[in-house]
Amino acid sequence: MGALQFTVLGSATPYPAVGNPCSGYLVASGATRIWMDAGTGTLGPLQEHARLDELDAIWISHLHADHCADLLTAYYGALYADITLRAPIPLYGPPGIADRLAGFLTNGPARSPIESAFEVIELYDGQVAAVGSVRLTSRAVEHGMPAYAVRVETGGRSLVYSGDSAPCDSLTALATDCDVLLCEADTSTEEPAHHTPEQAGDTAAAARAKRLILTHIGRSLTPSVAVARAAERFSGTIEYASPGTTYTV
């Protein structure tokens, strides 16, 4: 069993920035590899670390394009290029994800057989799954649509990823005493479906997280400003999810 690490494939929202794709992370521990959110542009940097046929699973927080759009190109990559899958890649995602993908990929009367590329497992609140050497616990969170956060655990270490979520009790409970909270920090509370930087700090403090890493930062903010604002509410270590960076939990 190896150390728990994650690499930031992208952290931009709601569309890729120059040098920064949308939300996506590669979680790794020993030989286990999980692509966590597949936002626009993340498939490219993923391949710097793992091929599609080397993934143990894909986990998707919700079905906004900046978190799942690269599943469409991954479908073609898995089936029609230089990769031969031993079996469909386990794909954990919100209810309805299979039909949503098929709807995009279908060009004719027959439904696209996305199950040839992905073994779809629909998420539900409180779901626990073992993937290789890690355990994934998913909780429903508040985003105005079906959306989930996840706690990744192995070897006594824990990473919690908020996905997109307003502050909510289920996220705080999931993140309680975690080693790292990877939490979005969007711009304002005008749309009650996201954390502001201050709210990310509040959630980290309430959960007694040891470390807060901010991601999905609104485009009107700079990372340094977002970190400074979160630090008004959380006294622990705070960092920015810089694209291309690998963090050890």
N, C-alpha and C positions, 0 to 999 in steps of 0.2 A: 504494500500500500504506500503510495507516494504522497507528497505534500499536496494540499488543496490549493490550486492556482486558477486564476482566470485572466484571459487576455481580452482587452477591449478591441473588438473588430471595428466598432464605430459607436458614437454616442451623440450624433447630431439629431436634431428634430426641427421641423417635420419633414425636411428633405435633406439630402446629403450636402455637407459643406465641402469646400475644396480640401482634400486630404482627410476628410472625416465622414465615413458613411453613417447611416442611421443606426438605430440601436441593435447591437449584436455582440455576443461574448462567447468565447470558447472556454468552457470550464474543463479542467483537467486534474486528474489525480491518478498517479501511476499510469496504467495503460488505458484508463477510462477517459473518453472524450465526449463532451456534450455541447452542442451548438445551442446557446440559450438566446432566443430571439434572433430572427433572420431578417432584420430591417434592410431597406434598400441599400445595395452596394456592399453588403457584408460578405457575400460569397467569395469575392476576390481575395480579401485578406485572410479569410478562413483557410484558404488553400496554402498559405504560407506556413501553416501549422498542421493541418490535417486535410486529407482528401475526404470526399463524401463517403467513400466506402470504408473509411477508418473511424467514422463516428459510431458511438454506441447509442446515441439518441439525439433528437432535436426537441427542445421545449419552447413553446410559444406562449407568451403572456396574454395576448389578445390580437384581434384581427384588423387593427389599423395597419396601413401599408408600411409605415415606418418601423414596424416590428415584425412583419411577416412577408413582405413582397418578394424577397429573394427565394422563398420556397418555390415560386413559379420557375425560376431559372434552375434551381436545384433539381427539380423534377426532370428537366431535359438533360441536365448534366448526369444524373444518376442512371438514365435509361438509354440515352442516344449518343453518347460520346465515348470517352476513353475509360469508362468505369464499368466494371462488372460486379453488381451487388451479389453477395452471397444470399442475402435475404433483404426484404424491404426494411428501410431504416425506421425504427420506432419513432413516432412523431406524437408528442404530447401537446395537445392544444385545446382551446375552448370548444364547447359543443357546436357542431355544425361546420367545423373546419374542413372536413373532407368534401362536403358538397360545395363549400365556398371555393376551394381550390379547383374542383372539377368544373365549376361554372366558368372560371377564368380560362381554363385550359381547353374546354370543349369547343370545337369548331365544326359542328354538325349535329345530327340528331342523337348520336350516341354519347353517353357520359364518358368523360376521360377517366381511364382506369388509374387514378392516382395511387390506388392501393398497390400497384406494381412497384412503385418507388417508396411508398411510406406505409408503415403499419400504424394506423391511426388509433391512438388511445385518448379518449376525451377526458379532459380535466373535470374535477368536481371539488367542491370545498372540502378540505381535509384529506384529500387523496395522498397516499404515501406509496412511493414506488422505489424499487431498488434498481439502479442502473450501474452495472459493473460494480465498482468499489464504493459508490456513493449512494446516499439516500436522498430522495427528493420529496419534500412535503409541500403541497400546493394549497393555498388559501384564496378564496374569492375576495376581491378588493373592490373599492368604489371607483368606477371610471365611466359610468353612464352606459355601460355595455358589459357583456360577460368578459371579465378580466381577472387575472390571477397573479399573485406573488408566489415566490418559491423560496424554500430554505434548503440549501445544499449542505449535507453533512458527511464527513468521513474522518476517521482517525481522531475524533474529539474536536475537530475544527468545524466552523459553521460560517456559511455565506448566505445572506438573505438578499434577494433581488426584488425590488418593489414592483417591477413592470411599470405601467402607468397607473397611478392611483392617487386619489385624494387621501388625506389623512383618515385613517379608520382603525377601529379597534382590532380588526382581524390582522392587519399588517403589524401593528405594535405587538400583538401577542406572538405572531410568527417570528418576529425579530428579537424577542426577549433574550438577553444575554448573548447575542450572536457576536462572533469575532469581527465580522465586517458586514455593514449594511450598505448595499449598493442601491442608492435611492435617487429617483429623478428630482430635479430642482428646476421647475419651469418658472415662468415670468411672474404671474400674478394669480390672485384668487378669483378673478372675474369669471372664469370657467371652473366650477368646483369639481374638477376631474383630475387635478394634478396637485403635487406638492409645490409650494414655493421653497426657496432656499431656507427661509426661517422655519417653515413647517417640516422640512427634512431634518433640520436640527432638533426640532421638538420631538419628532418621532424617534430619532436616535437616542435622545436623552430619556424619553419615556421607556424605551425598550432596553436601556442600559447597554447599548451597543458599544463595543470597544473601539470601533473605528468606523468612520462615515466616509464613503466615496460617492461624490455627486456625479450624476450622469443626466443625459436628456435635458441639458440646460437650455432654457429659452434663448432664442436668437437675439433678443435685445440685451442679453447679459453677457459678460465675459466670465470665464471660469474663476478669475481672481475675485471678482465682485460676488459671485455666487458663494464661493467659499467663505468670504468675509461675512456675508449675511447669515449663513448657516452657523458660523462661529458665535453669533450673538446669542444662540440658543443651546449650543452643544459645546462642552468644554474639552471633549476628546479630540483625537486626531481626525482631521478632515482633509481630504484630497479630491482632486478632479480626475474623472475617468478619461485619461488622455489616450487618444486612439493609438493603437500599436503597443501599448504598455501591458506588461504581464505583472500581475500583483499576486503575491503569496499571502494566503489567508492565515 
